[in-house]
Amino acid sequence: MSGYGVIIPAFNASGTIAETLRSIAAQTVRPDLVVIVDDGSTDDLASAIGDTDLPVRLLRQENAGPGSATTRGIAALSTPLIATLDADDLWLPDKIDRQLAHLERYPATAGVFCHWRNFRNDQPDAPEATSVPGWSRTTMMIRRAVAETVGPIVDPPGGRGEMIDWIARAREAGLALDMLEEALALRRIRPGSLSYGRDAARDRGYLEVARLAMLRRARNKAGSG
């Protein structure tokens, strides 16, 4: 199987990232490298990751958003396959193995995602029963060519919706993205996280993503007319 690397964008994630790294270390296939991009944190992220035995590279940048941090991490990896993970979420132990097997079986597939379940902050062993398709950073594994074709992950105003935009652009480029039916990842629900609850200021990113998608469709229609 091809080697893979992991990218984790992190902002003030010292309270959760050690558990996230343990979920990577528990994978049945070990990564070649884990790139953690500190997106302008004010906590002691370096100390929180100090005990892992994973091959880790820590990069730092001024706060620019998770999309920017993920894009920088992609540039720092040389592996043919790239997996991404938010700094407060978890992978189940066979997540990577199942995705590697899928990509090996279907060479025309550009990327593969999986279902995930929510869990409440400090209760990863008691996830909510319902799993849903995880079109998200935490569940994604892609071939390197995908990142080169689609380009950077752009952070919209408010800080939400960057992966929706990037996945839409990948599909518009004709790339095949598959979804595994198994729940192989856990999404942490905690107050204060970027994705927690509804927030008008943060949610405006979704509106911007929708606007950009409509503009691209209009340009494509005009170009084919």
Phi and psi in degrees as a GROMACS rama.xvg file:
@    title "Ramachandran Plot"
@    xaxis  label "Phi"
@    yaxis  label "Psi"
@TYPE xy
-70.907  151.252  SER-2
-74.1765  156.725  GLY-3
-136.704  155.28  TYR-4
-122.1  163.097  GLY-5
-122.209  139.565  VAL-6
-119.115  130.875  ILE-7
-126.767  108.785  ILE-8
-77.1057  134.889  PRO-9
-135.819  130.242  ALA-10
-133.706  113.87  PHE-11
48.3395  50.7931  ASN-12
-109.867  21.0632  ALA-13
-62.6752  -24.3947  SER-14
-78.9416  -15.7565  GLY-15
-125.415  -19.666  THR-16
-68.3734  -28.8792  ILE-17
-62.8008  -40.6892  ALA-18
-67.4308  -38.5002  GLU-19
-61.0933  -44.0736  THR-20
-65.6018  -35.9377  LEU-21
-63.0175  -34.0052  ARG-22
-69.5675  -28.7193  SER-23
-72.8555  -44.524  ILE-24
-61.7222  -25.4823  ALA-25
-81.7937  -3.63456  ALA-26
-65.3185  147.385  GLN-27
-73.4314  -14.8279  THR-28
-123.097  119.76  VAL-29
-79.486  139.641  ARG-30
-74.661  154.249  PRO-31
-71.1488  -34.9426  ASP-32
-160.328  143.982  LEU-33
-114.736  118.251  VAL-34
-102.181  117.071  VAL-35
-104.032  123.955  ILE-36
-107.719  108.673  VAL-37
-77.106  109.513  ASP-38
-91.0274  62.6604  ASP-39
72.2853  34.8459  GLY-40
-66.4837  154.968  SER-41
-109.67  0.519902  THR-42
-98.8065  -177.11  ASP-43
-95.8626  74.3271  ASP-44
-64.9237  -39.181  LEU-45
-58.776  -41.5506  ALA-46
-66.3034  -34.6069  SER-47
-68.9367  -24.5644  ALA-48
-102.321  3.67507  ILE-49
-67.4845  -23.8336  GLY-50
-90.9184  -3.45987  ASP-51
-75.2887  148.483  THR-52
-100.209  9.51534  ASP-53
-73.5171  153.034  LEU-54
-73.2902  107.755  PRO-55
-119.715  138.708  VAL-56
-122.337  123.467  ARG-57
-102.717  122.331  LEU-58
-111.94  153.262  LEU-59
-128.48  144.924  ARG-60
-148.483  162.42  GLN-61
-64.893  150.745  GLU-62
-58.9124  118.169  ASN-63
-134.812  -8.4672  ALA-64
113.781  157.635  GLY-65
-65.1566  -30.9658  PRO-66
-65.1263  -46.9422  GLY-67
-59.806  -43.2677  SER-68
-65.6429  -39.5959  ALA-69
-65.4804  -42.08  THR-70
-61.2617  -41.2229  THR-71
-64.671  -39.1279  ARG-72
-63.1837  -40.3565  GLY-73
-59.1808  -41.6288  ILE-74
-65.1396  -25.1898  ALA-75
-86.9191  -9.55419  ALA-76
-97.5695  147.959  LEU-77
-120.066  5.22179  SER-78
-72.1955  149.873  THR-79
-69.1344  -21.9646  PRO-80
-123.327  143.477  LEU-81
-128.922  126.293  ILE-82
-114.58  145.634  ALA-83
-125.626  154.408  THR-84
-157.297  131.747  LEU-85
-73.3145  151.776  ASP-86
-75.0345  -1.03185  ALA-87
-122.02  6.28009  ASP-88
-102.428  173.359  ASP-89
-134.139  149.882  LEU-90
-103.589  143.257  TRP-91
-79.5925  154.529  LEU-92
-58.2636  -29.3733  PRO-93
-102.586  15.0177  ASP-94
-57.8387  -52.4221  LYS-95
-67.3521  -41.9956  ILE-96
-58.7662  -42.6366  ASP-97
-66.4555  -38.4809  ARG-98
-72.9241  -39.5868  GLN-99
-61.1953  -43.0306  LEU-100
-62.7369  -39.0816  ALA-101
-64.9787  -44.9174  HIS-102
-67.6102  -33.0267  LEU-103
-69.5079  -37.4414  GLU-104
-73.7338  -32.8199  ARG-105
-121.03  83.044  TYR-106
-64.4588  -18.7203  PRO-107
-82.1871  -9.81919  ALA-108
-77.3638  128.738  THR-109
-84.3549  -31.6534  ALA-110
-158.271  158.172  GLY-111
-138.012  139.148  VAL-112
-118.967  -178.845  PHE-113
-148.433  166.457  CYS-114
-69.3219  158.352  HIS-115
-144.089  165.101  TRP-116
-126.455  149.909  ARG-117
-81.5148  150.233  ASN-118
-140.111  154.475  PHE-119
-88.6942  106.36  ARG-120
36.0858  -85.5637  ASN-121
-102.415  25.6844  ASP-122
-126.517  60.4996  GLN-123
-66.4751  -20.5868  PRO-124
-84.9986  -2.50338  ASP-125
-129.879  61.5764  ALA-126
-69.8453  156.415  PRO-127
-62.1597  147.369  GLU-128
-67.6274  -33.7248  ALA-129
-82.5444  129.692  THR-130
-107.034  149.407  SER-131
-135.323  158.915  VAL-132
-59.9998  128.083  PRO-133
-100.904  79.6828  GLY-134
-79.4504  80.4486  TRP-135
-150.566  168.805  SER-136
-63.5795  -40.2146  ARG-137
-63.4439  -28.7004  THR-138
-101.219  -2.07904  THR-139
-86.3003  135.133  MET-140
-131.575  128.522  MET-141
-130.952  158.915  ILE-142
-79.0126  149.753  ARG-143
-56.7749  -36.0335  ARG-144
-59.7299  -27.7719  ALA-145
-62.934  -48.7446  VAL-146
-61.2584  -38.6271  ALA-147
-68.3776  -33.4437  GLU-148
-76.4835  -45.3677  THR-149
-79.9962  -34.9005  VAL-150
94.0394  -167.484  GLY-151
-66.511  155.273  PRO-152
-86.7735  117.391  ILE-153
-99.0753  127.497  VAL-154
-82.5058  117.159  ASP-155
-78.907  169.818  PRO-156
-56.5191  138.396  PRO-157
92.0033  -20.4414  GLY-158
85.6324  9.80361  GLY-159
-122.024  146.247  ARG-160
102.113  1.71999  GLY-161
-65.2546  -35.1892  GLU-162
-76.1125  -33.0792  MET-163
-59.7143  -44.4002  ILE-164
-64.0112  -46.0077  ASP-165
-66.0775  -43.1971  TRP-166
-63.6879  -39.8917  ILE-167
-61.0906  -42.2988  ALA-168
-65.2983  -36.0639  ARG-169
-63.468  -43.589  ALA-170
-66.7155  -39.5252  ARG-171
-64.0267  -25.2273  GLU-172
-81.5705  0.142377  ALA-173
84.8026  15.4759  GLY-174
-83.9804  139.182  LEU-175
-86.3426  120.27  ALA-176
-118.307  122.513  LEU-177
-104.791  157.818  ASP-178
-124.584  117.706  MET-179
-74.5949  141.728  LEU-180
-77.6949  -16.2692  GLU-181
-80.368  146.186  GLU-182
-84.4553  107.779  ALA-183
-119.133  6.65633  LEU-184
-144.951  158.479  ALA-185
-124.401  132.053  LEU-186
-103.899  120.892  ARG-187
-78.3937  131.197  ARG-188
-107.063  112.91  ILE-189
-147.756  140.28  ARG-190
-57.5709  138.811  PRO-191
96.4758  -17.1245  GLY-192
-73.6184  160.028  SER-193
-61.5883  -33.0667  LEU-194
-96.1175  3.58176  SER-195
-75.8309  127.393  TYR-196
63.4163  -175.226  GLY-197
-96.9173  138.244  ARG-198
-149.024  117.188  ASP-199
-59.2563  -40.2564  ALA-200
-66.9269  -42.5506  ALA-201
-74.8685  -37.3695  ARG-202
-67.0951  -15.3579  ASP-203
-62.9862  -18.9987  ARG-204
-60.9147  -37.1179  GLY-205
-64.1029  -38.2239  TYR-206
-64.9884  -39.7684  LEU-207
-66.2494  -40.1733  GLU-208
-61.0177  -43.5684  VAL-209
-63.7644  -40.2443  ALA-210
-63.2601  -43.9587  ARG-211
-64.6854  -38.1739  LEU-212
-63.2325  -41.563  ALA-213
-65.4739  -38.6257  MET-214
-63.9172  -41.5042  LEU-215
-64.1479  -41.854  ARG-216
-63.5466  -40.6851  ARG-217
-63.9999  -42.2948  ALA-218
-64.5215  -41.8254  ARG-219
-64.9324  -40.1358  ASN-220
-64.9821  -42.0742  LYS-221
-66.1824  -36.5532  ALA-222
-70.7027  -25.4591  GLY-223
-96.038  -3.07331  SER-224
